[in-house]
Amino acid sequence: MLALLSGRDYWHTQAVGGARSLCLTDGPHGIRRQLGEHTVSDLSNSAPATCYPTASALAASWNPALIREVGEMLGREGRSHGVDVLLGPGINLKRSPCAAATLSIFPKTRS
């Protein structure tokens, strides 16, 4: 189970205990699927992808049907690239200014 703490490479999990390796990739505004070697993150060597509006822009549309459609398109495009998990922002999961990923976290509304 220790193999779950590190990946097979930069974008894939280890296959463990009968579970297959999964391909993860950056999102959430498009599929950033790296081509070639997967030992380091290489922004200059990515497969062509559609770039969708940001989550805050979609939310400002107040159009749930549009947001669902974008999610479905992201899913279809991800599957076409062999992606299992599209990484995206969390919602109010951590509140520490010392944490590296807090800029990608949507906070709850303060009243």
Salt bridges, closest charged atoms under 4 A:
ASP9 OD2 - ARG8 NH2 3.82
ASP9 OD1 - HIS12 ND1 2.88
ASP26 OD2 - ARG32 NH2 2.98
GLU72 OE2 - ARG68 NH1 3.99
ASP84 OD1 - ARG20 NH2 2.73
